[in-house]
Amino acid sequence: MARRLDIHEREFEAHFRTLLSLKRESAPDVRDTVATILADVKANGDAALAAYTRRFDRFDVETNGLAITSAELDAAVEAVDADTLAALRVAASRIRAYHERQRPAGFSFTDEAGIHLGERWTAVDAAGLYVPGGLASYPSSVLMNAIPAAVAGVGRVVMVVPTPEGVTNPLVLAAAREAGVTEIYRVGGAQAVAALAFGTATIAPVDKIVGPGNAFVAEAKRQVFGTVGIDSIAGPSEILVVADNRNDPAWIAADLLSQAEHDTAAQSILITDDAAFADAVAAAVEAHLATLPRAAIARESWETNGAIITVESFDAALPLIDRIAAEHLELAIKGAEAFAARVRHAGAIFIGRLTPEAIGDYIAGPNHVLPTSRTARFSSGLSVYDFMKRTTFVQMNDEGLRAIGPSAVKLAEAEGLGAHALSVAIRLPEKQGG
Amino acid sequence: MARRLDIHEREFEAHFRTLLSLKRESAPDVRDTVATILADVKANGDAALAAYTRRFDRFDVETNGLAITSAELDAAVEAVDADTLAALRVAASRIRAYHERQRPAGFSFTDEAGIHLGERWTAVDAAGLYVPGGLASYPSSVLMNAIPAAVAGVGRVVMVVPTPEGVTNPLVLAAAREAGVTEIYRVGGAQAVAALAFGTATIAPVDKIVGPGNAFVAEAKRQVFGTVGIDSIAGPSEILVVADNRNDPAWIAADLLSQAEHDTAAQSILITDDAAFADAVAAAVEAHLATLPRAAIARESWETNGAIITVESFDAALPLIDRIAAEHLELAIKGAEAFAARVRHAGAIFIGRLTPEAIGDYIAGPNHVLPTSRTARFSSGLSVYDFMKRTTFVQMNDEGLRAIGPSAVKLAEAEGLGAHALSVAIRLPEKQGG
């Protein structure tokens, strides 16, 4: 059973704080190991990649080739059954359509002094996408990470994926093709991140690295940040379901379990205004767990990190919702749409009884890479913006310089920056302020 | 003299690479010291702030008060001379007008299956602004960091500033008032960052911390990242001036020195198509250095990190410009506007002979907090977006669920995620795919 909290308990605030501060992740300290691998790849390039891949993935890239060829990609796509491939294409096309709406326009204007100002967005030259091998290898994740890059207009979208014993996941490769990935290499771990950041003879360096990975990959991303851009380091997944008693408890239980089954460190929370409904959901969770393939993981997550919170009204829940700042927020209540507009902090909101969170994981369109661990208070899901950057511009003329130049000189002098003042004053017609 | 490179030299590529990889910054390892300070403030709150402030700033906040009061702010504004205050207000109003154009609109739409999708932007609840004390205390920096937060709609804009021996900079306080800062505390260093991130009895925690600082402040921001958002850690300032021989060499020399005077680690580079003009600029730099107040710093920067690159044409310079990816790019050439449109990587572009970079430091309108050390390849200047975050949303109906639900079920099954599949299938009218 997940823990139960009631907003009317005397100790509620303390229990709620405990829930918020549950330390669900235990990251091993792999800093030094990762630093060594990065330095090795930086110095020795492809040879280092081959050595690490032999050691960690028991695979010889020197004889088999580091790159996955176009022919191998074709073969992988052939190996996927038609229905799954069709579903993948529906997903890719919906994700693309959504992300195309994100493409920023920039702006420019000329102010009353005749000064022309603005900003424009351009894509990064090359993006790297880390894809985990083995069990955590999700084709949906390839779509969600690569499509925004392609939509942004990134020229090179480079995927790295470990292939332990040479095994690849055909659906992951099919997803890479659908998503517009332009290069794929059979390498994983910190060594793959190093190759993307520093480049090797085979893998040209990229400017931005995204995608999920284990502790080594996360630490490698942290260490190369600055040389390249990175996405945020994702924590375990979370869902907050807000539901009234007019839902089928089995539906809500399935939603809670859809996060819980990801990882024992995942967190599922239900907020409801009806204690009897809470009981019914708890019972439905147990019933589902009897049949689900990943029941062991889901049960551990639910029992360790899960919670059911009862409130007297959803208005009273609103501050709790903002404090939780959930990665995924599902609103299965009356007036869900209006209520959603009042929520300030959440990565993604799933509105209404017919919008299970899983629809967003795969196919709705918005990105499923979302801020975890309460970081939705200050950060956002992955987007087209993450693969672009802004350049601002200013173009002055005589009139503009006369209008605002003297103020710039004044401020530069107040800050004691003589060359700043000089560079403006020297251009003023009457050398005012110079 | 700064180094000279010519694109026709045989060794040009090697010399250019050396220039790009100049390690201008030597950050001391302050990781452990900072970790200790953060833990202390987290555990002991205001008492720890008082102890560190006594030790590092020789100032007693327990008797003098941690907060700078509204009356003290009034007195500071009174102390600023009228002309400087007027210049500050021109700057604030122009910066505000520019940043108001950044306020993102978000979007929503209903697709052909009747599915409602979109995203909206909301401000963070509270932002913290670090302002260095002493020499590096720049009022322009207060405007550039605080105004975007205020424009974003951030409710609490909290400034921290060390006041060694109790000394404050009246112009910094006046800038805080103009910029819409809502709270100011006399505390600096890692301890101030800790207070902003974790909160104390006096200082409520914020969600995002921005602003420049020394190595301790930068490391503290790195360590609290995740608990709060942070801006990027700025490196030493840079300018790349691209100029033809129709400029007054003295103007261009002043522009190069306006970055060089910031810091001995700053970098100023000139690209020109005329070797004689290059000589004239180099001579003008020497002439200016004879009179400038910060000549010693500027000279060291120019001689250690500066460069003049001669090219046969500005078209040939374009790839170099993108590889340098300068924080500030000044285009003092014929056809500068059209040329600017071809540049892919730069933090900010100053177009034309009458647009010295310093005009952007103070008064033009765009932000002066810009990506340094070639990070303009993947990152952008500070903006309103940095104080906001996006929440995506989806609202399904029966028709939409029937249209795309089965594809979601298929993909969830292909990924082996049974509860994901169940949460969608259970809502499908005929339980397809369930």
Interface residues (C-beta under 8 A of the other chain):
Chain A: D83 T84 A86 A87 L88 V90 A91 R94 A97 Y98 R101 Q102 F107 F109 D111 I115 H116 L117 E119 T122 V124 D125 Y138 P139 S140 L171 D207 K208 G226 V228 G229 I233 D248 A250 W251 A254 D255 L257 S258 A260 E261 H262 H288 L292 P293 R294 A298 A336 E337 A340 V343 R344 H345 A346 G347 A348 I349 F350 I351 G352 L354 T355 P356 E357 A358 I359 G360 D361 Y362 I363 A364 G365 P366 N367 P371 S373 T375 A376 R377 F378 S379 S380 G381 S383 Y385 K389 R390 T391 T392 F393 V394 Q395 M396 N397 D398 G400 L401 I404 G405 P406 S407 A408 K410 L411 A412 A414 E415 G416 L417 G418 A419 H420 A421 L422 S423 V424 I426 R427
Chain B: D83 T84 A86 A87 L88 V90 A91 R94 A97 Y98 R101 Q102 F107 F109 D111 I115 H116 L117 E119 T122 V124 D125 Y138 P139 S140 L171 D207 K208 G226 V228 G229 I233 D248 A250 W251 A254 D255 L257 S258 A260 E261 H262 H288 L292 P293 R294 A298 A336 E337 A340 V343 R344 H345 A346 G347 A348 I349 F350 I351 G352 R353 L354 T355 P356 E357 A358 I359 G360 D361 Y362 I363 A364 G365 P366 N367 P371 S373 T375 A376 R377 F378 S379 S380 G381 S383 Y385 K389 R390 T391 T392 F393 V394 Q395 M396 N397 D398 G400 L401 I404 G405 P406 S407 A408 K410 L411 A412 A414 E415 G416 L417 G418 A419 H420 A421 L422 S423 V424 I426 R427
